[in-house]
């Protein structure tokens, strides 16, 4: 890998999921309130489109309850070590 490419990848900010505000009860409640019939009742949908709709709905809930958070340079170094 060239030095230029390595420098660019190091300078990018790294983001990880922040589980500190996570509440399993609230998460499960919101997932159970999703209207899954909107997805399953769509006529003539192929599997890829159905999965995409499912993923997008679930991902919105996950992003709400476990948002991404920027990580400091020091923490990036810690995460990169085995």
Biopython code that builds the backbone (N, CA, C, O; Angstrom):
import numpy as np
from Bio.PDB.StructureBuilder import StructureBuilder

atoms = [
    (1, "UNK", "N", (0.858, -1.181, 0.000)),
    (1, "UNK", "CA", (0.000, 0.000, 0.000)),
    (1, "UNK", "C", (0.898, 1.235, 0.000)),
    (1, "UNK", "O", (1.880, 1.296, 0.739)),
    (2, "UNK", "N", (0.564, 2.187, -0.808)),
    (2, "UNK", "CA", (1.371, 3.396, -0.879)),
    (2, "UNK", "C", (1.155, 4.267, 0.357)),
    (2, "UNK", "O", (0.128, 4.170, 1.027)),
    (3, "UNK", "N", (2.136, 5.118, 0.647)),
    (3, "UNK", "CA", (2.042, 6.007, 1.805)),
    (3, "UNK", "C", (0.858, 6.948, 1.704)),
    (3, "UNK", "O", (0.194, 7.225, 2.702)),
    (4, "UNK", "N", (0.584, 7.451, 0.481)),
    (4, "UNK", "CA", (-0.535, 8.360, 0.281)),
    (4, "UNK", "C", (-1.856, 7.707, 0.681)),
    (4, "UNK", "O", (-2.677, 8.314, 1.370)),
    (5, "UNK", "N", (-2.048, 6.483, 0.248)),
    (5, "UNK", "CA", (-3.286, 5.765, 0.544)),
    (5, "UNK", "C", (-3.398, 5.482, 2.041)),
    (5, "UNK", "O", (-4.484, 5.577, 2.613)),
    (6, "UNK", "N", (-2.288, 5.140, 2.668)),
    (6, "UNK", "CA", (-2.298, 4.876, 4.105)),
    (6, "UNK", "C", (-2.643, 6.145, 4.879)),
    (6, "UNK", "O", (-3.413, 6.090, 5.839)),
    (7, "UNK", "N", (-2.088, 7.282, 4.478)),
    (7, "UNK", "CA", (-2.361, 8.545, 5.159)),
    (7, "UNK", "C", (-3.832, 8.908, 5.041)),
    (7, "UNK", "O", (-4.442, 9.358, 6.011)),
    (8, "UNK", "N", (-4.405, 8.715, 3.860)),
    (8, "UNK", "CA", (-5.808, 9.049, 3.650)),
    (8, "UNK", "C", (-6.714, 8.196, 4.529)),
    (8, "UNK", "O", (-7.675, 8.710, 5.102)),
    (9, "UNK", "N", (-6.426, 6.905, 4.645)),
    (9, "UNK", "CA", (-7.284, 6.036, 5.444)),
    (9, "UNK", "C", (-7.138, 6.329, 6.934)),
    (9, "UNK", "O", (-8.086, 6.130, 7.694)),
    (10, "UNK", "N", (-5.968, 6.797, 7.364)),
    (10, "UNK", "CA", (-5.756, 7.128, 8.770)),
    (10, "UNK", "C", (-6.467, 8.432, 9.115)),
    (10, "UNK", "O", (-6.981, 8.575, 10.225)),
    (11, "UNK", "N", (-6.507, 9.388, 8.181)),
    (11, "UNK", "CA", (-7.099, 10.685, 8.449)),
    (11, "UNK", "C", (-8.627, 10.670, 8.480)),
    (11, "UNK", "O", (-9.234, 11.593, 9.023)),
    (12, "UNK", "N", (-9.248, 9.665, 7.924)),
    (12, "UNK", "CA", (-10.701, 9.588, 7.948)),
    (12, "UNK", "C", (-11.169, 9.351, 9.371)),
    (12, "UNK", "O", (-10.541, 8.617, 10.134)),
    (13, "UNK", "N", (-12.274, 9.978, 9.712)),
    (13, "UNK", "CA", (-12.789, 9.750, 11.059)),
    (13, "UNK", "C", (-13.492, 8.401, 11.108)),
    (13, "UNK", "O", (-14.203, 8.018, 10.179)),
    (14, "UNK", "N", (-13.287, 7.719, 12.164)),
    (14, "UNK", "CA", (-13.864, 6.395, 12.352)),
    (14, "UNK", "C", (-15.107, 6.546, 13.213)),
    (14, "UNK", "O", (-15.122, 7.336, 14.156)),
    (15, "UNK", "N", (-16.140, 5.796, 12.892)),
    (15, "UNK", "CA", (-17.373, 5.852, 13.667)),
    (15, "UNK", "C", (-17.733, 4.449, 14.135)),
    (15, "UNK", "O", (-17.560, 3.465, 13.415)),
    (16, "UNK", "N", (-18.231, 4.389, 15.345)),
    (16, "UNK", "CA", (-18.680, 3.130, 15.926)),
    (16, "UNK", "C", (-20.062, 3.337, 16.531)),
    (16, "UNK", "O", (-20.482, 4.471, 16.759)),
    (17, "UNK", "N", (-20.757, 2.257, 16.787)),
    (17, "UNK", "CA", (-22.075, 2.354, 17.405)),
    (17, "UNK", "C", (-21.928, 2.709, 18.879)),
    (17, "UNK", "O", (-21.072, 2.166, 19.578)),
    (18, "UNK", "N", (-22.775, 3.627, 19.342)),
    (18, "UNK", "CA", (-22.775, 4.065, 20.735)),
    (18, "UNK", "C", (-23.923, 3.360, 21.462)),
    (18, "UNK", "O", (-25.086, 3.728, 21.302)),
    (19, "UNK", "N", (-23.587, 2.350, 22.259)),
    (19, "UNK", "CA", (-24.592, 1.570, 22.966)),
    (19, "UNK", "C", (-24.951, 2.152, 24.332)),
    (19, "UNK", "O", (-25.774, 1.578, 25.045)),
    (20, "UNK", "N", (-24.353, 3.272, 24.705)),
    (20, "UNK", "CA", (-24.611, 3.811, 26.042)),
    (20, "UNK", "C", (-26.072, 4.201, 26.267)),
    (20, "UNK", "O", (-26.574, 3.983, 27.369)),
    (21, "UNK", "N", (-26.791, 4.771, 25.274)),
    (21, "UNK", "CA", (-28.191, 5.104, 25.552)),
    (21, "UNK", "C", (-29.156, 3.962, 25.226)),
    (21, "UNK", "O", (-30.370, 4.160, 25.278)),
    (22, "UNK", "N", (-28.646, 2.771, 24.891)),
    (22, "UNK", "CA", (-29.498, 1.681, 24.413)),
    (22, "UNK", "C", (-30.415, 1.150, 25.502)),
    (22, "UNK", "O", (-29.991, 0.884, 26.626)),
    (23, "UNK", "N", (-31.687, 1.004, 25.138)),
    (23, "UNK", "CA", (-32.673, 0.382, 26.011)),
    (23, "UNK", "C", (-33.323, -0.743, 25.219)),
    (23, "UNK", "O", (-34.012, -0.497, 24.229)),
    (24, "UNK", "N", (-33.105, -1.963, 25.654)),
    (24, "UNK", "CA", (-33.642, -3.123, 24.947)),
    (24, "UNK", "C", (-35.168, -3.080, 24.900)),
    (24, "UNK", "O", (-35.770, -3.443, 23.889)),
    (25, "UNK", "N", (-35.787, -2.642, 25.978)),
    (25, "UNK", "CA", (-37.248, -2.590, 26.050)),
    (25, "UNK", "C", (-37.794, -1.613, 25.003)),
    (25, "UNK", "O", (-38.732, -1.941, 24.277)),
    (26, "UNK", "N", (-37.211, -0.422, 24.926)),
    (26, "UNK", "CA", (-37.670, 0.572, 23.949)),
    (26, "UNK", "C", (-37.408, 0.110, 22.519)),
    (26, "UNK", "O", (-38.237, 0.313, 21.632)),
    (27, "UNK", "N", (-36.247, -0.513, 22.303)),
    (27, "UNK", "CA", (-35.906, -1.020, 20.980)),
    (27, "UNK", "C", (-36.909, -2.068, 20.522)),
    (27, "UNK", "O", (-37.436, -1.986, 19.412)),
    (28, "UNK", "N", (-37.171, -3.051, 21.374)),
    (28, "UNK", "CA", (-38.105, -4.114, 21.018)),
    (28, "UNK", "C", (-39.524, -3.582, 20.833)),
    (28, "UNK", "O", (-40.268, -4.071, 19.982)),
    (29, "UNK", "N", (-39.892, -2.593, 21.621)),
    (29, "UNK", "CA", (-41.219, -1.992, 21.476)),
    (29, "UNK", "C", (-41.354, -1.319, 20.116)),
    (29, "UNK", "O", (-42.382, -1.449, 19.452)),
    (30, "UNK", "N", (-40.325, -0.606, 19.707)),
    (30, "UNK", "CA", (-40.396, 0.075, 18.411)),
    (30, "UNK", "C", (-40.385, -0.924, 17.257)),
    (30, "UNK", "O", (-41.091, -0.735, 16.266)),
    (31, "UNK", "N", (-39.588, -1.986, 17.380)),
    (31, "UNK", "CA", (-39.565, -3.018, 16.335)),
    (31, "UNK", "C", (-40.929, -3.706, 16.238)),
    (31, "UNK", "O", (-41.410, -3.992, 15.142)),
    (32, "UNK", "N", (-41.533, -3.962, 17.365)),
    (32, "UNK", "CA", (-42.840, -4.635, 17.334)),
    (32, "UNK", "C", (-43.937, -3.724, 16.783)),
    (32, "UNK", "O", (-44.975, -4.222, 16.347)),
    (33, "UNK", "N", (-43.736, -2.410, 16.790)),
    (33, "UNK", "CA", (-44.722, -1.475, 16.247)),
    (33, "UNK", "C", (-44.574, -1.232, 14.748)),
    (33, "UNK", "O", (-45.389, -0.527, 14.153)),
    (34, "UNK", "N", (-43.548, -1.805, 14.136)),
    (34, "UNK", "CA", (-43.363, -1.648, 12.691)),
    (34, "UNK", "C", (-44.467, -2.420, 11.977)),
    (34, "UNK", "O", (-44.772, -3.559, 12.331)),
    (35, "UNK", "N", (-45.057, -1.790, 10.977)),
    (35, "UNK", "CA", (-46.101, -2.441, 10.195)),
    (35, "UNK", "C", (-45.439, -3.311, 9.119)),
    (35, "UNK", "O", (-45.138, -2.838, 8.023)),
    (36, "UNK", "N", (-45.218, -4.581, 9.449)),
    (36, "UNK", "CA", (-44.549, -5.486, 8.516)),
    (36, "UNK", "C", (-45.463, -5.860, 7.350)),
    (36, "UNK", "O", (-44.978, -6.320, 6.316)),
    (37, "UNK", "N", (-46.774, -5.671, 7.498)),
    (37, "UNK", "CA", (-47.705, -5.979, 6.412)),
    (37, "UNK", "C", (-47.466, -5.101, 5.197)),
    (37, "UNK", "O", (-47.754, -5.509, 4.072)),
    (38, "UNK", "N", (-46.944, -3.903, 5.407)),
    (38, "UNK", "CA", (-46.599, -3.031, 4.279)),
    (38, "UNK", "C", (-45.609, -3.712, 3.346)),
    (38, "UNK", "O", (-45.648, -3.517, 2.131)),
    (39, "UNK", "N", (-44.729, -4.506, 3.924)),
    (39, "UNK", "CA", (-43.701, -5.184, 3.133)),
    (39, "UNK", "C", (-44.247, -6.490, 2.567)),
    (39, "UNK", "O", (-44.121, -6.745, 1.370)),
    (40, "UNK", "N", (-44.844, -7.307, 3.402)),
    (40, "UNK", "CA", (-45.250, -8.647, 2.979)),
    (40, "UNK", "C", (-46.447, -8.647, 2.040)),
    (40, "UNK", "O", (-46.645, -9.613, 1.303)),
    (41, "UNK", "N", (-47.238, -7.601, 2.048)),
    (41, "UNK", "CA", (-48.432, -7.587, 1.196)),
    (41, "UNK", "C", (-48.198, -6.953, -0.173)),
    (41, "UNK", "O", (-49.132, -6.848, -0.969)),
    (42, "UNK", "N", (-46.982, -6.534, -0.454)),
    (42, "UNK", "CA", (-46.702, -5.915, -1.747)),
    (42, "UNK", "C", (-46.721, -6.980, -2.849)),
    (42, "UNK", "O", (-46.013, -7.983, -2.757)),
    (43, "UNK", "N", (-47.526, -6.762, -3.885)),
    (43, "UNK", "CA", (-47.599, -7.762, -4.962)),
    (43, "UNK", "C", (-46.407, -7.663, -5.906)),
    (43, "UNK", "O", (-45.845, -6.586, -6.110)),
    (44, "UNK", "N", (-46.040, -8.775, -6.464)),
    (44, "UNK", "CA", (-45.004, -8.852, -7.502)),
    (44, "UNK", "C", (-43.662, -8.251, -7.081)),
    (44, "UNK", "O", (-42.975, -7.635, -7.895)),
    (45, "UNK", "N", (-43.294, -8.428, -5.830)),
    (45, "UNK", "CA", (-41.988, -7.938, -5.371)),
    (45, "UNK", "C", (-41.005, -9.097, -5.368)),
    (45, "UNK", "O", (-41.328, -10.196, -4.917)),
    (46, "UNK", "N", (-39.805, -8.846, -5.873)),
    (46, "UNK", "CA", (-38.804, -9.906, -5.818)),
    (46, "UNK", "C", (-38.132, -9.911, -4.445)),
    (46, "UNK", "O", (-38.293, -8.975, -3.661)),
    (47, "UNK", "N", (-37.407, -10.933, -4.176)),
    (47, "UNK", "CA", (-36.790, -11.134, -2.864)),
    (47, "UNK", "C", (-35.821, -10.013, -2.508)),
    (47, "UNK", "O", (-35.777, -9.579, -1.357)),
    (48, "UNK", "N", (-35.056, -9.546, -3.466)),
    (48, "UNK", "CA", (-34.083, -8.487, -3.204)),
    (48, "UNK", "C", (-34.760, -7.195, -2.742)),
    (48, "UNK", "O", (-34.304, -6.545, -1.802)),
    (49, "UNK", "N", (-35.843, -6.836, -3.412)),
    (49, "UNK", "CA", (-36.559, -5.617, -3.032)),
    (49, "UNK", "C", (-37.233, -5.766, -1.673)),
    (49, "UNK", "O", (-37.249, -4.830, -0.874)),
    (50, "UNK", "N", (-37.789, -6.951, -1.416)),
    (50, "UNK", "CA", (-38.415, -7.192, -0.117)),
    (50, "UNK", "C", (-37.392, -7.089, 1.011)),
    (50, "UNK", "O", (-37.643, -6.461, 2.039)),
    (51, "UNK", "N", (-36.232, -7.717, 0.800)),
    (51, "UNK", "CA", (-35.199, -7.644, 1.825)),
    (51, "UNK", "C", (-34.725, -6.210, 2.012)),
    (51, "UNK", "O", (-34.498, -5.777, 3.142)),
    (52, "UNK", "N", (-34.575, -5.479, 0.935)),
    (52, "UNK", "CA", (-34.134, -4.090, 1.025)),
    (52, "UNK", "C", (-35.112, -3.260, 1.854)),
    (52, "UNK", "O", (-34.689, -2.467, 2.695)),
    (53, "UNK", "N", (-36.403, -3.434, 1.629)),
    (53, "UNK", "CA", (-37.411, -2.710, 2.405)),
    (53, "UNK", "C", (-37.365, -3.115, 3.878)),
    (53, "UNK", "O", (-37.456, -2.266, 4.764)),
    (54, "UNK", "N", (-37.222, -4.424, 4.135)),
    (54, "UNK", "CA", (-37.104, -4.925, 5.502)),
    (54, "UNK", "C", (-35.880, -4.312, 6.181)),
    (54, "UNK", "O", (-35.973, -3.801, 7.297)),
    (55, "UNK", "N", (-34.743, -4.365, 5.507)),
    (55, "UNK", "CA", (-33.492, -3.851, 6.058)),
    (55, "UNK", "C", (-33.587, -2.359, 6.369)),
    (55, "UNK", "O", (-33.148, -1.911, 7.428)),
    (56, "UNK", "N", (-34.159, -1.598, 5.447)),
    (56, "UNK", "CA", (-34.265, -0.152, 5.645)),
    (56, "UNK", "C", (-35.131, 0.190, 6.855)),
    (56, "UNK", "O", (-34.791, 1.084, 7.630)),
    (57, "UNK", "N", (-36.248, -0.518, 7.020)),
    (57, "UNK", "CA", (-37.112, -0.266, 8.178)),
    (57, "UNK", "C", (-36.390, -0.597, 9.480)),
    (57, "UNK", "O", (-36.419, 0.184, 10.431)),
    (58, "UNK", "N", (-35.745, -1.755, 9.514)),
    (58, "UNK", "CA", (-35.045, -2.179, 10.725)),
    (58, "UNK", "C", (-33.836, -1.295, 11.002)),
    (58, "UNK", "O", (-33.551, -0.978, 12.157)),
    (59, "UNK", "N", (-33.133, -0.899, 9.964)),
    (59, "UNK", "CA", (-31.946, -0.057, 10.121)),
    (59, "UNK", "C", (-32.304, 1.317, 10.691)),
    (59, "UNK", "O", (-31.529, 1.878, 11.466)),
    (60, "UNK", "N", (-33.456, 1.864, 10.322)),
    (60, "UNK", "CA", (-33.900, 3.143, 10.891)),
    (60, "UNK", "C", (-34.046, 3.037, 12.404)),
    (60, "UNK", "O", (-33.644, 3.938, 13.140)),
    (61, "UNK", "N", (-34.623, 1.930, 12.860)),
    (61, "UNK", "CA", (-34.817, 1.733, 14.297)),
    (61, "UNK", "C", (-33.467, 1.562, 14.989)),
    (61, "UNK", "O", (-33.235, 2.138, 16.051)),
    (62, "UNK", "N", (-32.588, 0.780, 14.394)),
    (62, "UNK", "CA", (-31.257, 0.565, 14.979)),
    (62, "UNK", "C", (-30.509, 1.895, 15.060)),
    (62, "UNK", "O", (-29.893, 2.190, 16.085)),
    (63, "UNK", "N", (-30.551, 2.702, 13.996)),
    (63, "UNK", "CA", (-29.853, 3.990, 14.004)),
    (63, "UNK", "C", (-30.420, 4.942, 15.046)),
    (63, "UNK", "O", (-29.693, 5.777, 15.584)),
    (64, "UNK", "N", (-31.705, 4.823, 15.334)),
    (64, "UNK", "CA", (-32.324, 5.660, 16.353)),
    (64, "UNK", "C", (-31.845, 5.273, 17.750)),
    (64, "UNK", "O", (-31.536, 6.140, 18.567)),
    (65, "UNK", "N", (-31.785, 3.979, 18.018)),
    (65, "UNK", "CA", (-31.475, 3.499, 19.366)),
    (65, "UNK", "C", (-29.983, 3.266, 19.618)),
    (65, "UNK", "O", (-29.536, 3.315, 20.764)),
    (66, "UNK", "N", (-29.222, 3.016, 18.570)),
    (66, "UNK", "CA", (-27.779, 2.791, 18.708)),
    (66, "UNK", "C", (-27.083, 3.622, 17.629)),
    (66, "UNK", "O", (-26.636, 3.079, 16.619)),
    (67, "UNK", "N", (-26.992, 4.931, 17.841)),
    (67, "UNK", "CA", (-26.440, 5.816, 16.805)),
    (67, "UNK", "C", (-24.923, 5.659, 16.647)),
    (67, "UNK", "O", (-24.235, 5.151, 17.533)),
    (68, "UNK", "N", (-24.432, 6.108, 15.503)),
    (68, "UNK", "CA", (-22.987, 6.143, 15.287)),
    (68, "UNK", "C", (-22.398, 7.330, 16.026)),
    (68, "UNK", "O", (-23.040, 8.368, 16.186)),
    (69, "UNK", "N", (-21.157, 7.152, 16.474)),
    (69, "UNK", "CA", (-20.450, 8.203, 17.207)),
    (69, "UNK", "C", (-19.020, 8.245, 16.687)),
    (69, "UNK", "O", (-18.397, 7.203, 16.481)),
    (70, "UNK", "N", (-18.506, 9.443, 16.477)),
    (70, "UNK", "CA", (-17.123, 9.596, 16.026)),
    (70, "UNK", "C", (-16.174, 9.164, 17.141)),
    (70, "UNK", "O", (-16.433, 9.397, 18.322)),
    (71, "UNK", "N", (-15.080, 8.536, 16.747)),
    (71, "UNK", "CA", (-14.109, 8.022, 17.709)),
    (71, "UNK", "C", (-12.834, 8.856, 17.621)),
    (71, "UNK", "O", (-12.428, 9.262, 16.532)),
    (72, "UNK", "N", (-12.213, 9.108, 18.751)),
    (72, "UNK", "CA", (-10.981, 9.894, 18.787)),
    (72, "UNK", "C", (-9.836, 9.137, 18.103)),
    (72, "UNK", "O", (-9.894, 7.921, 17.923)),
    (73, "UNK", "N", (-8.805, 9.880, 17.731)),
    (73, "UNK", "CA", (-7.646, 9.260, 17.079)),
    (73, "UNK", "C", (-6.996, 8.219, 17.977)),
    (73, "UNK", "O", (-6.541, 7.177, 17.507)),
    (74, "UNK", "N", (-6.957, 8.506, 19.258)),
    (74, "UNK", "CA", (-6.372, 7.565, 20.215)),
    (74, "UNK", "C", (-7.176, 6.262, 20.228)),
    (74, "UNK", "O", (-6.604, 5.172, 20.234)),
    (75, "UNK", "N", (-8.483, 6.383, 20.233)),
    (75, "UNK", "CA", (-9.355, 5.199, 20.262)),
    (75, "UNK", "C", (-9.255, 4.421, 18.951)),
    (75, "UNK", "O", (-9.349, 3.194, 18.951)),
    (76, "UNK", "N", (-9.064, 5.128, 17.835)),
    (76, "UNK", "CA", (-8.885, 4.451, 16.541)),
    (76, "UNK", "C", (-7.643, 3.585, 16.589)),
    (76, "UNK", "O", (-7.651, 2.448, 16.118)),
    (77, "UNK", "N", (-6.573, 4.125, 17.161)),
    (77, "UNK", "CA", (-5.336, 3.351, 17.295)),
    (77, "UNK", "C", (-5.556, 2.125, 18.161)),
    (77, "UNK", "O", (-5.049, 1.049, 17.843)),
    (78, "UNK", "N", (-6.299, 2.264, 19.246)),
    (78, "UNK", "CA", (-6.585, 1.137, 20.127)),
    (78, "UNK", "C", (-7.402, 0.080, 19.408)),
    (78, "UNK", "O", (-7.150, -1.114, 19.570)),
    (79, "UNK", "N", (-8.371, 0.502, 18.619)),
    (79, "UNK", "CA", (-9.231, -0.439, 17.903)),
    (79, "UNK", "C", (-8.476, -1.169, 16.793)),
    (79, "UNK", "O", (-8.843, -2.284, 16.422)),
    (80, "UNK", "N", (-7.428, -0.545, 16.263)),
    (80, "UNK", "CA", (-6.694, -1.156, 15.155)),
    (80, "UNK", "C", (-5.709, -2.224, 15.630)),
    (80, "UNK", "O", (-5.225, -3.016, 14.821)),
    (81, "UNK", "N", (-5.408, -2.257, 16.910)),
    (81, "UNK", "CA", (-4.453, -3.240, 17.424)),
    (81, "UNK", "C", (-5.174, -4.543, 17.749)),
    (81, "UNK", "O", (-6.305, -4.531, 18.236)),
    (82, "UNK", "N", (-4.508, -5.676, 17.475)),
    (82, "UNK", "CA", (-5.132, -6.959, 17.761)),
    (82, "UNK", "C", (-5.233, -7.247, 19.244)),
    (82, "UNK", "O", (-5.740, -8.299, 19.635)),
]
sb = StructureBuilder()
sb.init_structure("model")
sb.init_model(0)
sb.init_chain("A")
sb.init_seg("    ")
for serial, (resi, resn, name, xyz) in enumerate(atoms, 1):
    if name == "N":
        sb.init_residue(resn, " ", resi, " ")
    sb.init_atom(name, np.array(xyz, "f"), 0.0, 1.0, " ", f" {name:<3s}", serial, name[0])
structure = sb.get_structure()
